[in-house]
Amino acid sequence: MKSYIHARLAPHEAELLAQLLELTGESESSLVKRGLALLLEVESAKRVSALDLAGKSVGKFAGAYSDLSMNPMHLEGYGE
């Protein structure tokens, strides 16, 4: 991976960059690095695991059949 990037900015994006440069006093490079870190944080927060989605229902059926989807005995008559 290259250690540098080159990006063409649309006029409104160039204006945003100019505003950020003025507000922060930071370099373009610093702003891009901060932006990447912030975007990674935001995108990572969006990703939710199946375990997180299942929530409290995980482990509720510990006493149930462990081979329910694989054992032909349990599948007898299914779909009829």
C-alpha positions in Angstrom: 0.0 0.0 0.0 1.3 3.5 -0.8 2.1 5.8 2.0 0.5 8.7 0.2 -2.8 9.5 -1.5 -3.9 11.9 -4.2 -7.5 13.0 -4.4 -9.3 15.4 -6.7 -11.8 17.5 -4.8 -15.0 19.0 -6.2 -15.4 22.7 -5.6 -17.7 22.2 -2.6 -15.2 19.7 -1.1 -12.3 22.1 -1.6 -14.4 24.7 0.3 -15.0 22.3 3.1 -11.3 21.6 3.3 -10.5 25.3 3.3 -13.0 25.8 6.2 -11.4 23.0 8.2 -8.0 24.4 7.6 -9.0 27.8 8.9 -11.0 26.4 11.9 -8.4 23.9 13.1 -5.1 25.4 11.9 -4.0 21.9 11.1 -2.3 20.7 7.9 -4.2 19.0 5.1 -2.4 15.8 5.9 -3.4 16.0 9.5 -7.0 16.6 8.6 -7.1 13.6 6.3 -5.5 11.3 8.9 -8.1 12.5 11.5 -10.9 12.0 9.0 -9.8 8.4 8.3 -9.6 7.6 12.0 -13.0 9.1 12.6 -14.6 7.3 9.7 -13.2 4.0 10.8 -14.6 4.5 14.3 -18.1 5.4 12.8 -18.1 2.4 10.4 -16.9 0.0 13.1 -19.7 1.1 15.4 -22.2 0.2 12.7 -21.1 -3.4 12.5 -23.1 -5.5 14.9 -22.4 -9.2 15.3 -25.1 -11.9 15.2 -24.4 -12.6 18.8 -25.1 -8.9 19.7 -28.3 -9.0 17.7 -29.5 -12.2 19.3 -29.1 -10.6 22.7 -30.6 -12.4 25.7 -32.0 -15.2 23.6 -28.5 -16.7 23.4 -28.3 -19.8 25.7 -32.0 -19.9 26.5 -32.3 -23.3 24.8 -29.4 -25.0 26.4 -31.5 -28.0 27.2 -32.8 -28.5 23.7 -31.6 -30.9 21.1 -28.1 -30.0 19.9 -28.5 -31.9 16.6 -32.0 -30.6 15.7 -31.0 -29.4 12.1 -28.9 -32.4 11.2 -30.4 -35.6 12.7 -32.8 -37.3 10.3 -34.9 -38.4 13.2 -35.8 -34.8 14.0 -36.5 -34.0 10.3 -39.0 -36.8 9.7 -42.2 -35.4 8.2 -40.7 -32.0 7.7 -42.1 -30.2 4.7 -45.0 -32.6 4.1 
